[in-house]
Amino acid sequence: MANGILVPVVDFTGMAEDEFNDWYDFEHIPERLRVPGFLACERWIGAENQKISVATYELDSADVLKSPAYAAIGNHALGSDNLSIWSKRVTARIKILMRFEGEQIVPGGGGAPKDAPALLLNAMSVAPEHEHEFNDWYNNEHIPALGAVPGTLCAHRYRGTGAAAQRYLAVYYLTSAEIPNSKAWKAAANTPWTERMRPHFRDHLRIVCRRYRRGVA
């Protein structure tokens, strides 16, 4: 059962799309899925900016990222020297916008739905003095309300265990990248409690993605 997640968000504007996708599909993902504790990986592309790449790695737990097997394959974001020549060439030309690693807190374990057409990432921290209310709002109003919007397949929430600026991440699996623009979504998202919490968000990153399919523009 997947209790952990790793989500790298990358801007690859600085390199050719075909080389980036070849590297990701043929080296980067396969070597990670050989690490014990990595359960699955799905790739996503920004719905508005197609030079934004998102990967969602399901993990047994976030502790997998501290394992010797993971350390052996190298990690650019963590300053590892074990990267392949291809990885060094690619990572020199990309920009990491976020690298989130964490443990699932809502619904508390379980994998993602298969073949969801779209994804919304909503990552942020919150002013410490408002963290208790923030979690109460997110867990008891925000996630249930957005999870009930037509077109939302599933919603998971995570607490970070790594060095990302964002302490919390919500992941919504959707039938379409247009769902967050729907009237139902906006009504569910923009409640009085939500408006009260928004001024306390920090390092907010929100990205709507469509599923990556190799060879499909």
Buried (B, 14 or more C-beta within 10 A) or exposed (E): EBBBBBBBBBBBEEBEBEBBBBBBEEBBBEBBEEBEBBBEBBBBBBBEEBBBBBBBBBBBBBBBBEBEEBBEBBBBBEEBEEBBEBBEEBBEEBEEBBBBBBBBBBEEEEBBEEEBBBBBBBBBBBEEEBBEBBBEBBBEBBBEBBBEBEBBBBBBBBBBBBEBBBBBBBBBBBEBBEBBEBEBBEEBBEBEEBEEBEEBBEEEBEBBBBBBEEEEE
